[in-house]
């Protein structure tokens, strides 16, 4: 897999996805939107990966959408207006898919945010399961500042992570949402002194997750994601069906035996 905007590293069951365009403030250019789908497709296909850390390089996590590239796509192809708009809708749906693959990744994804996380960066980290930030990091729903309705995931996912009043204030004003405030509202799971400390905290969390039953972790994420969009009764039915199918394996007996022996359980990878 040849990549120009992202790098994928794996070790001890943890994949690290790193944005590698610091000279361009890790703006999301045309290649980014396809490469992220390719990377998360590879992660989903690798049964040895049990958690993912998303990180970045340079001054900021990301300055968001590459405006020069985006500006060239707004008009759509020439010709009939209806057909041009239909083509642009498909373009937006492709961009949405780039973060939906993160949301639907079968393993937990932890974002490590430093500096600015702007515009598309907020779309990215709200599609992750957890967020670790540096003390000087901040988030901005930037789209309002360029007269756009955010359309690739922030407005759909962030209401599940923050109170409605705060969501609306951030979306309507485009103001900075600093680390201290983000942590106070639970948007950040942890705040670390600097980038290295934040990366270390995220990898420690990822290793802790990777040590658990991968079958159970996949099930927990599937049940939580399902419950976000369904009623409590629907969610209870879904988890009952999930456990009816998935509790037949070796992980539960292994876990119980380890608990009784005060030992650490070891779990096999999922099947490819």
C-alpha positions in Angstrom: 0.0 0.0 0.0 1.7 3.2 -1.2 0.6 6.2 1.0 1.4 9.9 0.8 -0.6 11.4 3.7 -0.7 8.6 6.3 1.6 6.0 7.7 0.6 2.7 9.2 2.7 0.9 11.9 1.8 -2.2 13.9 3.3 -3.7 17.0 2.0 -6.0 19.7 -1.6 -5.9 18.4 -1.8 -2.1 18.2 -1.9 -0.3 14.9 -0.7 3.3 14.8 -2.1 5.5 12.0 -0.1 8.8 11.7 -0.7 11.8 9.5 2.6 12.7 7.8 2.1 16.1 6.1 3.3 18.5 8.8 4.7 21.0 6.3 1.1 21.4 5.1 -0.4 21.3 8.7 -1.7 17.8 7.8 -4.5 19.4 5.7 -6.8 16.8 4.1 -6.0 16.8 0.4 -7.5 14.6 -2.3 -5.3 11.6 -1.5 -6.1 11.6 2.2 -9.8 10.8 1.7 -8.9 7.6 -0.2 -5.9 6.6 1.8 -7.8 6.6 5.1 -10.3 4.1 3.6 -7.5 1.9 2.4 -5.7 1.9 5.8 -8.8 1.1 7.8 -9.7 -1.6 5.3 -6.3 -3.1 5.9 -6.8 -2.8 9.7 -10.2 -4.5 9.6 -8.7 -7.3 7.5 -5.8 -8.0 9.9 -7.1 -10.3 12.8 -3.9 -9.5 14.8 -4.8 -5.9 15.3 -6.8 -5.3 18.5 -6.7 -1.5 18.9 -5.7 1.6 16.9 -4.0 4.8 17.8 -4.4 7.8 15.5 -1.7 10.4 15.8 -0.1 13.3 13.8 3.1 15.2 13.3 4.2 18.8 13.3 2.6 21.8 14.9 -1.1 20.8 14.6 -3.0 17.5 14.6 -4.7 18.9 11.4 -5.8 22.2 10.0 -8.7 20.4 8.3 -9.8 20.4 4.8 -7.3 21.4 2.1 -9.2 24.5 1.0 -7.4 24.9 -2.4 -8.4 21.4 -3.4 -11.9 21.7 -1.9 -12.5 25.0 -3.7 -11.8 23.3 -7.0 -14.4 20.6 -6.4 -17.3 22.8 -5.2 -18.6 23.6 -8.7 -18.9 20.0 -9.8 -18.5 18.9 -13.4 -19.7 21.2 -16.2 -23.0 20.5 -17.9 -26.6 19.9 -16.7 -27.1 21.5 -13.2 -29.0 18.5 -11.8 -26.4 16.1 -12.9 -23.6 18.3 -11.6 -25.3 18.4 -8.2 -25.8 14.6 -8.2 -22.1 14.2 -8.9 -21.2 16.5 -6.0 -23.5 14.6 -3.7 -21.5 11.4 -4.5 -18.3 13.3 -3.8 -19.6 14.3 -0.4 -20.7 10.8 0.4 -17.2 9.5 -0.5 -15.7 12.0 2.0 -18.2 10.9 4.6 -17.2 7.2 4.1 -13.6 8.2 5.0 -14.6 8.7 8.6 -17.4 6.2 8.7 -14.8 3.5 8.2 -13.2 4.8 11.5 -16.5 4.7 13.3 -17.2 1.2 12.1 -13.8 -0.2 12.5 -14.2 -3.5 14.4 -11.6 -2.5 17.1 -11.4 0.6 19.3 -9.7 3.7 17.9 -8.0 6.2 20.1 -7.1 9.7 18.8 -4.1 11.6 20.1 -4.6 15.3 19.5 -2.0 18.0 19.8 -2.2 21.7 18.7 -5.2 22.5 16.6 -7.8 19.9 15.5 -9.7 22.0 13.1 -12.7 21.4 10.7 -12.3 17.9 9.2 -10.1 17.0 12.2 -13.2 17.2 14.4 -15.0 15.0 12.0 -12.1 12.5 12.3 -11.8 12.4 16.1 -15.5 12.3 16.7 -15.5 9.0 14.7 -12.9 7.6 17.1 -13.9 5.8 20.3 -11.7 7.9 22.6 -9.6 11.0 22.6 -6.3 11.9 24.4 -5.1 15.4 24.1 -2.2 17.6 25.0 -2.7 20.5 27.5 -2.4 23.0 24.6 -4.7 21.3 22.1 -8.0 22.8 20.9 -10.9 21.9 18.6 -12.7 24.1 16.2 -15.8 23.3 14.2 -14.4 25.5 11.5 -17.0 25.1 8.8 -19.2 27.9 9.9 -16.2 30.3 9.5 -16.1 29.5 5.8 -20.0 29.5 5.5 -20.4 25.7 5.2 -22.6 23.4 7.1 -20.2 20.7 8.4 -21.2 17.6 6.4 -18.8 14.7 7.0 -19.8 13.6 10.5 -19.2 16.2 13.2 -22.8 17.3 13.5 -24.1 13.7 13.5 -21.6 12.3 16.1 -20.6 15.1 18.4 -24.2 15.4 19.9 -23.5 11.9 21.4 -20.3 13.2 23.0 -21.2 16.7 24.3 -24.3 18.5 25.8 -26.6 20.0 23.2 -26.0 23.6 24.3 -22.2 23.2 23.9 -22.6 21.5 20.6 -24.7 24.3 19.2 -22.5 27.0 20.6 -19.4 25.4 19.0 -21.1 24.8 15.7 -22.7 28.2 15.5 -19.7 30.2 16.5 -16.7 28.2 15.3 -14.9 29.2 18.5 -11.9 27.3 20.0 -12.8 24.5 22.4 -9.6 24.1 24.5 -8.3 21.0 26.2 -9.4 22.0 29.7 -13.0 22.6 28.7 -13.0 19.5 26.5 -11.8 17.3 29.4 -14.4 18.9 31.7 -17.2 17.8 29.4 -15.7 14.3 28.9 -14.8 14.9 25.2 -11.2 14.2 26.1 -10.5 11.0 28.1 -7.1 12.2 29.2 -5.0 15.4 29.0 -1.2 15.0 28.9 1.5 17.6 29.3 2.9 17.2 25.7 2.7 15.2 22.6 5.1 12.4 23.7 3.1 12.0 27.0 -0.2 11.9 25.1 1.1 9.3 22.7 2.4 7.2 25.6 -1.0 7.5 27.4 -2.9 6.4 24.3 -0.6 3.4 23.6 -0.9 2.3 27.3 -4.7 2.4 26.9 -4.5 0.6 23.6 -2.3 -2.1 25.0 -4.7 -2.6 27.9 -7.5 -3.1 25.4 -5.4 -5.4 23.3 -4.9 -7.7 26.2 -8.7 -8.3 26.5 -10.7 -10.8 24.5 -10.8 -9.5 21.0 -14.1 -11.2 20.4 -15.6 -9.4 23.4 -14.1 -6.1 22.5 -15.5 -6.3 19.0 -18.9 -7.2 20.5 -18.8 -4.2 22.9 -18.1 -1.8 20.1 -20.8 -3.3 17.9 -23.4 -3.1 20.7 -22.4 0.5 21.7 -22.6 1.7 18.1 -25.9 -0.1 17.6 -27.4 1.4 20.8 -26.4 4.9 19.7 -28.9 4.8 16.9 -31.6 2.6 18.4 -34.0 2.3 21.3 -33.1 0.6 24.6 -35.3 -2.3 23.7 -33.7 -2.7 20.2 -30.3 -2.6 21.9 -31.2 -5.3 24.4 -32.4 -7.5 21.6 -29.2 -6.9 19.6 -26.9 -7.8 22.5 -28.9 -10.9 23.3 -28.6 -12.1 19.7 -24.9 -11.2 19.7 -24.1 -13.1 22.9 -26.3 -16.0 21.7 -23.9 -16.4 18.8 -20.6 -15.3 20.2 -20.5 -16.8 23.8 -19.8 -20.3 22.4 -16.0 -19.8 22.1 -13.0 -20.4 24.3 -12.5 -16.9 25.6 -15.0 -17.0 28.5 -13.6 -20.3 30.0 -10.1 -19.0 29.6 -11.0 -15.7 31.3 -12.8 -17.5 34.2 -9.9 -19.9 34.7 -7.4 -17.1 34.8 -9.5 -15.2 37.3 -9.7 -18.2 39.6 -5.9 -18.7 39.4 -5.2 -15.0 39.8 -3.4 -15.2 36.4 -3.5 -13.2 33.2 -5.7 -14.7 30.4 -4.3 -15.0 26.9 -6.6 -14.8 24.0 -6.2 -16.0 20.4 -6.6 -13.5 17.5 -9.8 -13.4 15.5 -10.0 -15.4 12.3 -9.0 -13.7 9.1 
